[in-house]
Amino acid sequence: AQKITQTQPGMFVQEKEAVTLDCTYDTSDPSYGLFWYKQPSSGEMIFLIYQGSYDQQNATEGRYSLNFQKARKSANLVISASQLGDSAMYFCAMREGLYRDDKIIFGKGTRLHILP
Amino acid sequence: DVKVTQSSRYLVKRTGEKVFLECVQDMDHENMFWYRQDPGLGLRLIYFSYDVKMKEKGDIPEGYSVSREKKERFSLILESASTNQTSMYLCASSLGGQTKKTQYFGPGTRLLVL
């Protein structure tokens, strides 16, 4: 069974609109971390935002916020006021256990296209 | 800023060749990782290392080996390249033992095996 599921292979959104990228996860470990990365066409993976399983509040980083719904095992990325430069591939990832780097599991990604 | 560099952005090799992919990080990170990325499959972990001369198999180690002789350098080796190893290879490093700290990635190497 997949541990990280991104159900949207591709999305088209008008510039300046808000975007929600879906991510659901599956783990029995009570301690875990959730990440979102952006990968532009240049190929480099860029870290966007992190949410720990014990964090009480949803994480925010500038225009990015993570809608963390623990009971539903959902960690959607919200991008407010989208820009043309947001066009990229986006990956949701999970680390089981709070410290072990080798347990980071990536979803298959969502390709976001921002339309002018 | 953390910097992770990879020796080549694009590489073309022939079947059966021995291929070396080099990765260097400049932030004294303990942990280093090699992933391959294929369309529709996301990133899959090949090997990782927690320290010099230490290596651990990831999810898809078959056909690959690694070397970490110095802390800042982690090499991925394809002993005898095959066409099914055509892929994007991403190296990453991290400080380790940190909750919020993420992995930092290099720019990737697009390998084509003919």
Interface residues (C-beta under 8 A of the other chain):
Chain A: I4 P9 G33 F35 Y37 S42 G43 E44 M45 I46 F47 Y50 G52 F91 L98 Y99 D101 D102 I104 F106 G107 K108 G109
Chain B: R9 N31 F33 G40 L41 G42 L43 R44 L45 F48 E56 G58 M88 L90 A92 S94 G96 G97 Q98 T99 K100 T102 Q103 Y104 F105 G106 P107 G108 R110
